[in-house]
């Protein structure tokens, strides 16, 4: 039986992006976006698998290690668990731009892995991300997307957008605040 899933980008959707393009390289730099855990709880209650797909080129650039990232993701999952959210998977691409990998978004490798591992129904699934590469990865994998565009920023035309993960979750589930 196929299952519906929400593929979530991490930086800028689940956690706050650091200023100046800096990377979150340790837990002390990680802060949840407002409403993110509430959004994930809504999606999970509505029957969606929650699969994080995140580019983490800080590893490829030598700014952090796989162990550093594993610690951040372990703590993120623990904190979400305390808030009533269970992530079904956290998939990451450790490669820099010049690597010849299939996992780095906008390529669909991480999404394809999630589809395969969890028997995901593409037609009832979405990716929610804050960059065009997230939406392009979804398209390449045959799933729709919602682009998170914070208030005050200009939204590209022709794309489904929301000002936050919580707003996207409300739109997907049909619930109201």
C-alpha angles and dihedrals in degrees: 000000000000119000133208119241142185113217108207129200110218113211111065093008108053097014133027116264114240116242122264095023093291118160127241098241100164138027094254089067094051119100125168117240113247110275095006097122091044089051093051091048090053092049093047092049088053090059101261123142110230113225120174115210112185137170108223104181090160085086093053090048092051095245093120140004133240086254091055090052093045089054092051092049093045091053092043090054092046092051092046088050090056087053093051099260127123119194112214093206142349111210122183141183111218095187130112122233095269096053115109096231132137096216103067112100130269080048112078101230098115092044091048089051091052092047091052098043096047103031090242121193104227094202094060096039134087142188118226114199143145100230136060089241088065092053092044091052089052092050091049089053093046099252132117126241149206119216115215107223113177118227112278094029122104116252119218114245121251097028130107105245141180131185093234144001089262092055090048091050091050090052093048096046097037090231122139129221 
